[in-house]
Each structure stands twice: as structure tokens, then as C-alpha cells.
Amino acid sequence: IVVELAGTAASEGIDAALVRYDELRFEHYGAGVYDFSAAALGGAAGNLAQAGLSEDAIKVLEKSLQHYPESADTLAMIGMVHLESGNLEAARPALERALALESENHMAQRALQMLEATPAIEEQSKE
């Protein structure tokens, strides 16, 4: 599914890729043709984030949450993408929710430590 989403996103944009995901999921879920797991969507989102497309990565992760609302890893990734893109205010709630679901989630723990080590937003704006 990662390759399918990447191809559609490259040619038609992320919104079209997410529509295509829904179509494929409807047509093929349970058939073993595609991997529709939260991990697969996380991989697609990770690729987007590494390419500097944080907003697109967040859209993919939000799509994942529609199908896997209790995925601590997805929430941790949302927090991490927000953190890495400088959106500190959006990072914290996602990371805290991830830890509420899975207190031993290492990605969320590390990201929250990084967030807490980051100077406050108010201090950054004074510089």
C-alpha cells in the first residue's frame, strides 16, 4: 500500500492518495492483497515526513487513526512529526494520548522528553 499511496500522491496529491487508500481498503480488505495496517500507513507517513512533507504525513496518520483509533504508535508518530516540524503545541496532546494508551511506548516517551527539553514557544518567539 505504501508504493500505491506514494505513486498516487506524487501524481495527484495526498488527498487523492487517501481517497485511493479508501477505495483499495473497501475493495481488498482481508484479501491479503495489500497491507492496510497502521504500521504500513506509518511507513508511508514516515517517508513523507523525511521528504519534508510534514502536513501530508499528518494527513496519512490521521487517516490511520480513523481505522486504528487506539494505535499508540500512530499517535506517537503524529507527535513526532509535529515536534520535528516545529509545531510544539500540537505535539504534546498526541504524545500524551499515546502514553495514556500505552505507557511504555518508547517513541512517545523519547519524543516527549525531546519536547520537554525544547525551549518554550514563548521563549523562542522572543529571540
TAHU-V24958 format. One record per pair of residues at least 24 apart in sequence whose ideal C-beta (glycine too) atoms are under 7 Angstrom apart, sorted by the first residue. I is the first residue (numbers start at 0). J is the second residue. D is the distance in whole Angstrom. If there is no record, write none. Layout:
[[I & J & D] [I & J & D]]
This chain:
[[0 & 33 & 4] [0 & 34 & 6] [0 & 35 & 6] [0 & 39 & 5] [1 & 39 & 6] [1 & 42 & 5] [1 & 43 & 5] [4 & 43 & 5] [5 & 43 & 7] [5 & 46 & 7] [8 & 55 & 7] [13 & 55 & 4] [13 & 58 & 5] [17 & 58 & 6] [17 & 62 & 5] [20 & 62 & 6] [37 & 63 & 5] [37 & 67 & 4] [37 & 70 & 4] [37 & 72 & 6] [37 & 73 & 5] [41 & 72 & 6] [41 & 73 & 6] [41 & 76 & 5] [44 & 76 & 6] [48 & 80 & 5] [48 & 83 & 7] [53 & 80 & 5] [53 & 84 & 4] [56 & 80 & 5] [69 & 100 & 6] [71 & 97 & 4] [71 & 100 & 4] [71 & 101 & 4] [71 & 104 & 5] [71 & 107 & 7] [72 & 104 & 7] [72 & 106 & 7] [74 & 100 & 7] [75 & 104 & 5] [75 & 106 & 4] [75 & 107 & 4] [75 & 110 & 6] [78 & 107 & 6] [78 & 110 & 5] [79 & 106 & 6] [79 & 110 & 5] [82 & 110 & 6] [82 & 113 & 6] [82 & 114 & 6] [87 & 114 & 6] [87 & 117 & 6] [87 & 120 & 6] [88 & 120 & 7] [90 & 114 & 6]]
